[in-house]
């Protein structure tokens, strides 16, 4: 990606608002994200490989809100671009590039989540 998404920190304000200051539930949300996202991405990549743009848009739509839960609203907005491009079938080579970028970005988010889980465990002595 050409912008600063790779280094964008997690913003836990939405998650904190949603679950309060329940550290165990926060960790559960993070773990669910890391467990489910590979399945969502596999579906997205399968649809892309088949050039099934309607399904690409549907898969992007399905994964989009999960980034808000883990504090990456910027990535939710990026996935919205993927969804829009696929739905409108506009600039499809760029949509494929965006999906590849999303994949590498998710790896960075996993690292951020791992660090955040450790920080939460230390802070709340879990």
GROMACS elastic network, one bead per residue, 0.5 to 0.9 nm:
[ bonds ]
;  ai    aj funct       b0    kb
    1     4     6  0.77438   500
    1     5     6  0.72816   500
    1     6     6  0.75423   500
    1    98     6  0.81824   500
    1   101     6  0.60131   500
    1   102     6  0.85506   500
    1   105     6  0.83069   500
    2     5     6  0.83028   500
    3     6     6  0.76667   500
    4     7     6  0.56806   500
    4     8     6  0.62902   500
    5     8     6  0.50422   500
    5     9     6  0.86261   500
    5    74     6  0.72492   500
    5    75     6  0.74417   500
    5   105     6  0.76628   500
    6     9     6  0.86255   500
    6   104     6  0.88350   500
    6   105     6  0.61650   500
    6   108     6  0.67492   500
    6   109     6  0.82478   500
    7   108     6  0.84264   500
    8    11     6  0.88401   500
    8    72     6  0.78763   500
    8    74     6  0.82147   500
    9    71     6  0.80129   500
    9    72     6  0.76910   500
    9   109     6  0.89423   500
    9   112     6  0.76812   500
   10    70     6  0.68239   500
   10    72     6  0.57539   500
   10    73     6  0.88624   500
   10   109     6  0.82632   500
   10   112     6  0.71979   500
   10   113     6  0.80718   500
   10   116     6  0.84500   500
   11    14     6  0.73863   500
   11    15     6  0.83125   500
   11    68     6  0.87563   500
   11    70     6  0.74713   500
   11    72     6  0.64508   500
   11    73     6  0.81155   500
   12    15     6  0.52199   500
   12    16     6  0.59215   500
   12    17     6  0.84409   500
   12    69     6  0.79819   500
   12    70     6  0.67612   500
   12    71     6  0.50126   500
   12    72     6  0.86024   500
   13    16     6  0.50808   500
   13    17     6  0.60252   500
   13    18     6  0.84968   500
   13    71     6  0.72750   500
   14    17     6  0.50306   500
   14    18     6  0.60678   500
   14    19     6  0.86854   500
   14    68     6  0.72341   500
   14    69     6  0.66453   500
   14    70     6  0.82450   500
   14    71     6  0.67979   500
   15    19     6  0.60423   500
   15    20     6  0.75985   500
   15    26     6  0.71753   500
   15    29     6  0.85712   500
   15    68     6  0.80351   500
   15    69     6  0.55695   500
   15    70     6  0.67899   500
   15    71     6  0.70292   500
   16    19     6  0.53304   500
   16    21     6  0.59407   500
   16    22     6  0.80074   500
   16    26     6  0.78062   500
   17    20     6  0.54155   500
   17    21     6  0.82488   500
   18    69     6  0.85857   500
   19    22     6  0.61333   500
   19    23     6  0.86356   500
   19    25     6  0.68921   500
   19    26     6  0.70199   500
   20    23     6  0.84796   500
   20    26     6  0.87706   500
   21    24     6  0.89485   500
   21    25     6  0.86482   500
   21    26     6  0.80509   500
   22    25     6  0.54952   500
   22    26     6  0.62994   500
   22    27     6  0.88389   500
   23    27     6  0.62018   500
   23    28     6  0.85727   500
   23   117     6  0.89316   500
   23   120     6  0.64492   500
   23   121     6  0.76536   500
   23   124     6  0.70749   500
   23   126     6  0.85142   500
   24    27     6  0.51485   500
   24    28     6  0.62261   500
   24    29     6  0.87816   500
   24   120     6  0.86888   500
   24   121     6  0.85679   500
   24   126     6  0.82142   500
   25    29     6  0.62496   500
   25    30     6  0.86846   500
   26    29     6  0.51551   500
   26    30     6  0.64033   500
   26    31     6  0.86997   500
   26    70     6  0.89222   500
   26   117     6  0.83732   500
   26   120     6  0.85217   500
   27    30     6  0.50511   500
   27    31     6  0.60920   500
   27    32     6  0.85128   500
   27   113     6  0.89265   500
   27   116     6  0.86817   500
   27   117     6  0.60541   500
   27   120     6  0.78620   500
   27   121     6  0.86306   500
   28    31     6  0.50522   500
   28    32     6  0.60305   500
   28    33     6  0.85371   500
   29    32     6  0.51381   500
   29    33     6  0.62400   500
   29    34     6  0.87933   500
   29    69     6  0.74985   500
   29    70     6  0.74951   500
   30    33     6  0.51120   500
   30    34     6  0.63592   500
   30    35     6  0.86778   500
   30    69     6  0.83246   500
   30    70     6  0.64906   500
   30   110     6  0.88920   500
   30   113     6  0.64669   500
   30   114     6  0.84515   500
   30   116     6  0.89236   500
   30   117     6  0.76914   500
   31    34     6  0.51269   500
   31    35     6  0.61030   500
   31    36     6  0.85405   500
   31   113     6  0.84635   500
   31   117     6  0.89479   500
   32    35     6  0.50654   500
   32    36     6  0.59143   500
   32    37     6  0.82181   500
   33    36     6  0.53283   500
   33    37     6  0.56989   500
   33    38     6  0.88522   500
   33    66     6  0.69553   500
   33    67     6  0.84325   500
   33    69     6  0.85628   500
   33    70     6  0.76661   500
   33   110     6  0.88261   500
   34    37     6  0.56930   500
   34    38     6  0.73194   500
   34   110     6  0.66525   500
   34   113     6  0.83619   500
   35    38     6  0.66949   500
   35    39     6  0.79164   500
   36    39     6  0.55103   500
   36    40     6  0.65436   500
   36    41     6  0.88580   500
   37    40     6  0.50036   500
   37    41     6  0.60463   500
   37    42     6  0.84787   500
   37    63     6  0.74555   500
   37    66     6  0.84123   500
   37   106     6  0.84620   500
   38    41     6  0.50578   500
   38    42     6  0.60275   500
   38    43     6  0.86271   500
   39    42     6  0.50657   500
   39    43     6  0.63111   500
   39    44     6  0.86360   500
   40    43     6  0.52184   500
   40    44     6  0.62358   500
   40    45     6  0.86889   500
   40    59     6  0.68567   500
   40    60     6  0.83539   500
   40    62     6  0.78009   500
   40    63     6  0.63254   500
   41    45     6  0.59947   500
   41    46     6  0.83933   500
   41    59     6  0.80571   500
   41    60     6  0.86765   500
   41    63     6  0.81185   500
   41    99     6  0.88303   500
   41   103     6  0.75960   500
   42    45     6  0.51185   500
   42    46     6  0.60054   500
   42    47     6  0.85478   500
   43    46     6  0.50921   500
   43    47     6  0.61929   500
   43    48     6  0.85699   500
   43    55     6  0.86698   500
   43    56     6  0.82086   500
   43    59     6  0.67023   500
   44    47     6  0.52098   500
   44    48     6  0.61841   500
   44    49     6  0.86737   500
   44    55     6  0.76170   500
   44    56     6  0.55695   500
   44    57     6  0.84753   500
   44    58     6  0.85453   500
   44    59     6  0.54101   500
   44    60     6  0.68648   500
   44    99     6  0.81952   500
   45    49     6  0.60413   500
   45    50     6  0.85711   500
   45    56     6  0.79273   500
   45    96     6  0.89953   500
   45    99     6  0.77730   500
   45   100     6  0.89253   500
   46    49     6  0.50823   500
   46    50     6  0.63071   500
   46    51     6  0.85126   500
   46    52     6  0.85890   500
   46    56     6  0.85023   500
   47    50     6  0.51545   500
   47    51     6  0.60060   500
   47    52     6  0.50999   500
   47    53     6  0.70028   500
   47    54     6  0.84374   500
   47    55     6  0.57937   500
   47    56     6  0.53416   500
   47    59     6  0.81546   500
   48    52     6  0.61192   500
   48    53     6  0.69359   500
   48    55     6  0.81970   500
   48    56     6  0.60822   500
   48    96     6  0.71226   500
   48    99     6  0.86387   500
   49    52     6  0.77246   500
   50    53     6  0.84101   500
   51    54     6  0.87612   500
   51    55     6  0.86776   500
   51    56     6  0.80032   500
   52    55     6  0.54270   500
   52    56     6  0.62126   500
   52    57     6  0.88081   500
   52    86     6  0.87563   500
   53    57     6  0.61447   500
   53    58     6  0.85234   500
   53    85     6  0.87804   500
   53    86     6  0.50637   500
   53    87     6  0.64476   500
   53    88     6  0.86191   500
   53    89     6  0.67604   500
   53    92     6  0.87113   500
   54    57     6  0.52265   500
   54    58     6  0.63036   500
   54    59     6  0.87251   500
   54    86     6  0.66534   500
   54    87     6  0.59052   500
   54    88     6  0.89427   500
   54    89     6  0.85918   500
   55    59     6  0.59726   500
   55    60     6  0.83826   500
   55    86     6  0.84555   500
   55    87     6  0.87247   500
   56    59     6  0.51672   500
   56    60     6  0.60895   500
   56    61     6  0.84695   500
   56    82     6  0.82464   500
   56    83     6  0.70350   500
   56    86     6  0.61917   500
   56    87     6  0.78878   500
   57    60     6  0.51290   500
   57    61     6  0.60394   500
   57    62     6  0.86075   500
   57    80     6  0.88969   500
   57    82     6  0.71410   500
   57    84     6  0.70023   500
   57    85     6  0.79119   500
   57    86     6  0.52349   500
   57    87     6  0.53857   500
   58    62     6  0.61843   500
   58    63     6  0.88101   500
   58    83     6  0.73042   500
   58    86     6  0.89826   500
   58    87     6  0.83928   500
   59    62     6  0.50251   500
   59    63     6  0.63142   500
   59    64     6  0.85105   500
   59    83     6  0.80831   500
   60    63     6  0.53142   500
   60    64     6  0.59214   500
   60    79     6  0.61028   500
   60    80     6  0.72200   500
   60    82     6  0.67368   500
   60    83     6  0.53401   500
   60    86     6  0.89480   500
   61    64     6  0.52886   500
   61    65     6  0.77989   500
   61    79     6  0.76741   500
   61    80     6  0.72161   500
   61    82     6  0.89268   500
   61    83     6  0.62302   500
   62    65     6  0.71345   500
   62    66     6  0.82411   500
   63    66     6  0.57228   500
   63    67     6  0.75766   500
   63    76     6  0.83690   500
   63    79     6  0.80249   500
   64    67     6  0.60803   500
   64    68     6  0.77432   500
   64    75     6  0.79336   500
   64    76     6  0.50336   500
   64    77     6  0.79118   500
   64    78     6  0.87248   500
   64    79     6  0.58859   500
   64    80     6  0.69489   500
   64    83     6  0.89182   500
   65    68     6  0.53570   500
   65    69     6  0.69262   500
   65    73     6  0.83717   500
   65    76     6  0.63559   500
   66    69     6  0.52872   500
   66    70     6  0.67988   500
   66    71     6  0.89487   500
   66    72     6  0.86783   500
   66    76     6  0.77651   500
   67    70     6  0.53428   500
   67    71     6  0.62804   500
   67    72     6  0.50081   500
   67    73     6  0.59641   500
   67    74     6  0.81776   500
   67    75     6  0.62980   500
   67    76     6  0.54477   500
   68    71     6  0.51157   500
   68    72     6  0.53542   500
   68    74     6  0.83401   500
   68    75     6  0.81256   500
   68    76     6  0.64409   500
   69    72     6  0.75142   500
   69    73     6  0.83110   500
   70    73     6  0.83541   500
   70   109     6  0.87910   500
   70   113     6  0.78493   500
   71    74     6  0.85726   500
   72    75     6  0.54304   500
   72    76     6  0.66635   500
   72    77     6  0.89760   500
   72   109     6  0.84270   500
   73    77     6  0.63244   500
   73    78     6  0.86501   500
   74    77     6  0.51680   500
   74    78     6  0.63664   500
   74    79     6  0.88011   500
   75    79     6  0.60866   500
   75    80     6  0.84272   500
   75   102     6  0.81415   500
   75   105     6  0.85585   500
   76    79     6  0.51137   500
   76    80     6  0.62425   500
   76    81     6  0.89035   500
   77    81     6  0.66421   500
   78    81     6  0.51989   500
   78    82     6  0.67251   500
   78    83     6  0.88688   500
   78    98     6  0.82813   500
   78   102     6  0.82992   500
   79    83     6  0.61853   500
   79    84     6  0.85748   500
   79    98     6  0.83547   500
   79    99     6  0.83849   500
   79   102     6  0.78633   500
   80    84     6  0.60556   500
   80    85     6  0.85249   500
   81    84     6  0.50832   500
   81    85     6  0.60700   500
   81    86     6  0.85223   500
   81    95     6  0.82034   500
   81    98     6  0.85543   500
   82    85     6  0.52325   500
   82    86     6  0.61366   500
   82    87     6  0.84556   500
   82    94     6  0.87226   500
   82    95     6  0.56372   500
   82    96     6  0.84819   500
   82    98     6  0.66620   500
   82    99     6  0.72596   500
   83    86     6  0.52879   500
   83    87     6  0.59627   500
   83    88     6  0.85041   500
   83    95     6  0.85271   500
   84    87     6  0.50962   500
   84    88     6  0.60080   500
   84    89     6  0.80638   500
   84    90     6  0.82794   500
   85    88     6  0.53070   500
   85    89     6  0.55407   500
   85    90     6  0.51033   500
   85    91     6  0.66712   500
   85    92     6  0.68204   500
   85    94     6  0.83713   500
   85    95     6  0.62437   500
   86    90     6  0.66634   500
   86    91     6  0.84301   500
   86    92     6  0.68325   500
   86    95     6  0.67862   500
   87    90     6  0.79467   500
   88    91     6  0.89621   500
   89    92     6  0.61622   500
   89    95     6  0.89715   500
   90    93     6  0.87448   500
   90    94     6  0.86085   500
   90    95     6  0.82427   500
   91    94     6  0.54730   500
   91    95     6  0.66076   500
   92    96     6  0.64012   500
   92    97     6  0.87054   500
   93    96     6  0.51676   500
   93    97     6  0.64058   500
   93    98     6  0.87257   500
   94    98     6  0.60831   500
   94    99     6  0.86212   500
   95    99     6  0.62757   500
   95   100     6  0.87400   500
   96    99     6  0.51667   500
   96   100     6  0.64127   500
   96   101     6  0.87246   500
   97   100     6  0.50975   500
   97   101     6  0.62068   500
   97   102     6  0.85603   500
   98   102     6  0.60262   500
   98   103     6  0.86246   500
   99   103     6  0.62791   500
   99   104     6  0.89194   500
  100   103     6  0.51544   500
  100   104     6  0.66881   500
  100   105     6  0.87092   500
  101   104     6  0.53369   500
  101   105     6  0.60876   500
  101   106     6  0.85954   500
  102   106     6  0.60389   500
  102   107     6  0.87318   500
  103   106     6  0.52211   500
  103   107     6  0.66766   500
  104   107     6  0.52088   500
  104   108     6  0.67380   500
  104   109     6  0.89034   500
  105   108     6  0.51270   500
  105   109     6  0.62999   500
  105   110     6  0.87277   500
  106   110     6  0.61471   500
  106   111     6  0.86698   500
  107   110     6  0.51128   500
  107   111     6  0.65680   500
  107   112     6  0.88537   500
  108   111     6  0.50942   500
  108   112     6  0.63327   500
  108   113     6  0.86702   500
  109   113     6  0.60481   500
  109   114     6  0.84775   500
  110   113     6  0.50317   500
  110   114     6  0.61073   500
  110   115     6  0.86730   500
  111   114     6  0.50558   500
  111   115     6  0.63089   500
  111   116     6  0.85848   500
  112   115     6  0.52072   500
  112   116     6  0.60976   500
  112   117     6  0.86075   500
  113   117     6  0.60229   500
  113   118     6  0.85625   500
  114   117     6  0.52288   500
  114   118     6  0.64181   500
  114   119     6  0.87603   500
  115   118     6  0.51442   500
  115   119     6  0.62210   500
  115   120     6  0.86848   500
  116   120     6  0.60727   500
  116   121     6  0.84837   500
  117   120     6  0.51122   500
  117   121     6  0.60915   500
  117   122     6  0.85698   500
  118   121     6  0.50949   500
  118   122     6  0.61485   500
  118   123     6  0.85386   500
  119   122     6  0.51283   500
  119   123     6  0.59966   500
  119   124     6  0.85185   500
  120   123     6  0.50662   500
  120   124     6  0.59992   500
  120   125     6  0.79715   500
  120   126     6  0.78951   500
  121   124     6  0.53721   500
  121   125     6  0.54001   500
  122   126     6  0.66049   500
  123   126     6  0.79836   500
